[in-house]
Amino acid sequence: MLLTNLREEIDATLARDPAARSRLEVVLCYPGFHALVWHRLAHWLWQHRWLLSGRFASHIGRVLTGIEIHPGARIGKRVFIDHGMGVVVGETAEVGDDCTLYQGVTLGGTSLRQEKRHPTLGNGVIVGSHAQILGPFRVGDGARIGAAAVVLTEVPDGATMVGNPARQVARRDPPSEVKPTFQPYAVCGDIPDPVARALNGLLDEVRTLRARFAELENARARERPVLDGDTIGNRALRFATGNGVEDD
Ligand SMILES: CC(C)(COP(=O)(O)OP(=O)(O)OC[C@H]1O[C@@H](n2cnc3c(N)ncnc32)[C@H](O)[C@@H]1OP(=O)(O)O)[C@@H](O)C(=O)NCCC(=O)NCCS
């Protein structure tokens, strides 16, 4: 059971980080994976009332990885903590299956009382780097929390939250269709190819410049006086002799 869970976590890392090349690399070099292994031990000790041992195991995990997960926190399956440094997960926090947390994320509390005071993440939630989710509310399945967002209130399923305080900028609709599928760095799957994007930008620019050029040509044509043959002759003569060209 434990080994199956560990294997699933390794595979989740491989699936969600294009930089990961092999299971061995994940086992040896991924602090997020190490932190979860230490947390499994710490949580087991905590549940069996070995509270100090649980805290100590959690502390060793923190020293080795820079990721602080309280032994009381409940962490689901296939959770991926990428980079991880500075992540803090509080005592009463819950993290659903298939969630992804980036570095600097806090699942924190806003009260000192011994009660549920940290957030609960649903399944498939992606939390961007340095986002802070503070308080005992729920973040719905498939929600995406932008980098550096400060989330202080309940988040509906499938919502995208950004800013401080966080506001909802998008929501996959209807929420029942929210599937906890992974989107790298939480960005939408329908982002156009960057080269196509650059070309489209250039074409827009060319279109704008053409329109401006046509406008200037029309304006110039309107301003230019209609010169008959006689006037042209007189101007040429005065130009040649240097006499009063500017009088016209
Ligand atoms: C929030 C996020 C998920 C949105 O991605 P998206 O669905 O592709 O949305 P868009 O980029 O179209 O942005 C939608 C709006 O939110 C704003 N926005 C996006 N991310 C934001 C952020 N982190 N903070 C503030 N505003 C943000 C955009 O400017 C845009 O605003 P506009 O509609 O006024 O122009 C994504 O930007 C993000 O922050 N992902 C986390 C990435 C991360 O932490 N990576 C760590 C790698 S180590």
The ligand as a Gaussian input file, in Angstrom:
#p B3LYP/6-31G(d) Opt

LIG

0 1
 C       -3.520000      32.462000     -12.664000
 C       -3.111000      31.593000     -13.852000
 C       -3.409000      30.162000     -13.517000
 C       -3.981000      32.080000     -15.025000
 O       -3.609000      31.466000     -16.216000
 P       -4.555000      31.615000     -17.531000
 O       -5.811000      30.881000     -17.350000
 O       -3.736000      31.271000     -18.710000
 O       -5.032000      33.130000     -17.515000
 P       -4.438000      34.403000     -18.276000
 O       -2.958000      34.363000     -18.358000
 O       -5.231000      34.543000     -19.532000
 O       -4.832000      35.578000     -17.255000
 C       -6.173000      35.972000     -16.981000
 C       -6.120000      37.312000     -16.260000
 O       -5.511000      37.152000     -14.973000
 C       -4.332000      37.967000     -14.859000
 N       -3.330000      37.161000     -14.156000
 C       -2.841000      35.942000     -14.512000
 N       -2.004000      35.480000     -13.575000
 C       -1.950000      36.421000     -12.614000
 C       -1.256000      36.499000     -11.372000
 N       -0.476000      35.503000     -10.941000
 N       -1.449000      37.608000     -10.607000
 C       -2.252000      38.630000     -11.025000
 N       -2.944000      38.598000     -12.193000
 C       -2.786000      37.509000     -12.969000
 C       -3.914000      38.253000     -16.306000
 O       -3.185000      39.443000     -16.390000
 C       -5.269000      38.354000     -16.975000
 O       -5.838000      39.604000     -16.645000
 P       -6.712000      40.432000     -17.763000
 O       -7.866000      39.526000     -18.095000
 O       -7.074000      41.681000     -17.036000
 O       -5.784000      40.626000     -18.916000
 C       -1.583000      31.737000     -14.188000
 O       -1.314000      33.024000     -14.691000
 C       -0.665000      31.519000     -12.987000
 O       -0.388000      32.409000     -12.180000
 N       -0.145000      30.245000     -12.863000
 C        0.801000      29.852000     -11.848000
 C        2.171000      29.688000     -12.493000
 C        3.261000      29.399000     -11.485000
 O        3.142000      29.635000     -10.303000
 N        4.330000      28.845000     -11.966000
 C        5.426000      28.494000     -11.126000
 C        6.469000      27.869000     -11.972000
 S        7.906000      27.488000     -11.030000

